[in-house]
Amino acid sequence: MATQFTNHSPAQSNAGLRNYYLIRGLVAAGWVAAAFTIGQRAPLAAAVLLVAYPAWDAAANLFDAARSGGLARNRSQAVNAVISSLAALAILFALNDTKAVVGIFGAWAIVAGLLQLVTGLRRWKSFGAQWTMILSGAQSALAGGFFIKQSLGAAVHGIADVAPYAGFGALYFLVSALLLTLRRAR
């Protein structure tokens, strides 16, 4: 298994991954706060937020893969970036149909979750403290199935349906950052 963040020493590598997880967690937490405030009251804001979430995931995966030795070494993240970009575009084109948006979000959550799980497993040996990323990926896949089922039912609310999912994502990234901080301190 290749060492991640290859341009740095091991301590810097852990710090880089910790900082990446911290930023991902804080951005996701900010997204959730915006979703439950302006996203609930302003349809345009909700639309922007719904497209921005998978677009941000794509950008974050590209950034992390580039810092971790490139896209060729980090295929799960490269694929995740493509899938997340396609999901953002699909959501953009489906914004007039709330059920379709929730269904697309669900399909994306399944695939992105499984790819995150693969990335966490790949990093386990090099970094440890990846159980939260693995758990997050698995939960994302399960939540995606729930979103798809929900999109086929009667009651769909859009951003209110997916915001708790992003909240759990924020929590997992922040816990991962904390675990890497504690591991580094030892």
SVG drawing of the C-alpha trace seen along z (x, -y; Angstrom):
<svg xmlns="http://www.w3.org/2000/svg" viewBox="-48 -33 58 35">
<polyline fill="none" stroke="black" stroke-width="0.4" points="0.0,0.0 1.5,-3.4 2.0,-6.1 -0.4,-8.9 0.6,-12.6 4.0,-11.5 5.6,-14.9 5.7,-15.3 7.1,-13.6 4.8,-11.1 3.9,-13.7 3.1,-16.3 1.1,-13.6 -1.1,-13.0 -1.4,-16.7 -2.4,-17.2 -5.0,-14.5 -6.3,-15.8 -6.6,-19.3 -8.4,-18.0 -10.9,-16.1 -11.3,-19.2 -12.1,-21.4 -14.5,-18.8 -16.3,-18.6 -16.5,-22.4 -17.8,-22.9 -20.4,-20.2 -21.5,-21.6 -21.8,-25.1 -23.8,-23.5 -26.2,-21.9 -26.6,-25.2 -27.4,-26.9 -29.8,-24.2 -31.8,-24.4 -31.9,-28.2 -31.9,-29.9 -32.4,-26.7 -35.7,-26.1 -37.0,-29.6 -35.5,-30.4 -36.0,-27.9 -33.1,-29.4 -30.8,-29.0 -31.9,-25.4 -31.3,-24.8 -27.8,-26.2 -27.1,-24.2 -28.3,-20.9 -26.1,-21.3 -23.1,-22.6 -23.0,-19.6 -21.9,-17.0 -19.9,-19.6 -17.9,-20.3 -17.4,-16.6 -16.0,-16.3 -13.6,-19.2 -12.5,-17.9 -11.8,-14.4 -9.7,-15.9 -7.8,-18.0 -7.2,-15.1 -6.2,-12.7 -3.8,-15.2 -2.1,-15.7 -2.1,-11.9 0.0,-10.9 -2.3,-11.7 -5.5,-10.4 -3.8,-7.3 -2.8,-6.2 -6.2,-7.1 -8.7,-5.6 -11.6,-5.5 -11.3,-9.3 -10.9,-9.9 -14.1,-7.9 -15.8,-9.7 -14.9,-13.1 -16.5,-12.1 -19.6,-10.6 -20.0,-13.6 -19.7,-16.0 -22.3,-14.1 -24.6,-14.1 -24.3,-17.9 -25.2,-18.3 -28.0,-15.8 -29.4,-17.6 -29.1,-20.9 -31.2,-19.6 -33.8,-18.0 -34.3,-21.0 -38.0,-21.3 -38.8,-17.8 -38.1,-17.4 -38.6,-13.6 -36.0,-13.3 -33.6,-15.5 -33.9,-13.3 -33.6,-10.2 -30.5,-11.4 -29.0,-12.5 -29.7,-8.9 -28.0,-7.3 -25.0,-9.5 -24.9,-8.8 -24.7,-5.1 -21.9,-5.3 -20.0,-8.0 -20.4,-6.2 -19.0,-3.0 -16.1,-4.8 -15.4,-6.6 -15.4,-3.2 -12.8,-1.9 -10.7,-5.0 -10.9,-4.6 -9.9,-0.9 -7.0,-1.8 -5.7,-4.4 -6.2,-2.3 -2.6,-0.9 -0.9,-4.2 -2.9,-6.4 -5.1,-4.4 -8.1,-6.4 -10.1,-5.5 -12.9,-3.6 -15.1,-6.7 -14.5,-7.2 -15.4,-3.5 -18.5,-3.8 -19.4,-7.0 -19.1,-5.4 -21.3,-2.5 -23.9,-4.7 -23.9,-6.9 -24.7,-3.9 -27.5,-2.9 -28.9,-6.5 -28.8,-6.6 -31.0,-3.6 -33.4,-5.3 -33.4,-8.5 -34.3,-6.5 -37.1,-4.7 -38.3,-8.1 -38.2,-9.6 -40.6,-6.9 -43.1,-7.7 -45.5,-10.5 -43.8,-12.9 -40.5,-14.5 -39.3,-17.9 -36.1,-18.3 -33.3,-19.9 -34.9,-19.0 -34.6,-15.3 -30.9,-15.4 -29.6,-17.9 -29.4,-15.3 -27.3,-13.1 -24.8,-15.9 -24.9,-16.5 -23.7,-12.9 -21.0,-13.5 -19.8,-16.6 -19.7,-14.6 -17.7,-11.8 -15.1,-14.1 -14.7,-16.1 -14.3,-12.9 -11.7,-11.6 -9.8,-14.9 -9.9,-14.5 -8.7,-10.9 -5.8,-11.8 -4.9,-14.7 -5.0,-12.3 -2.9,-9.7 -0.3,-12.3 -0.1,-13.5 0.8,-9.9"/>
</svg>
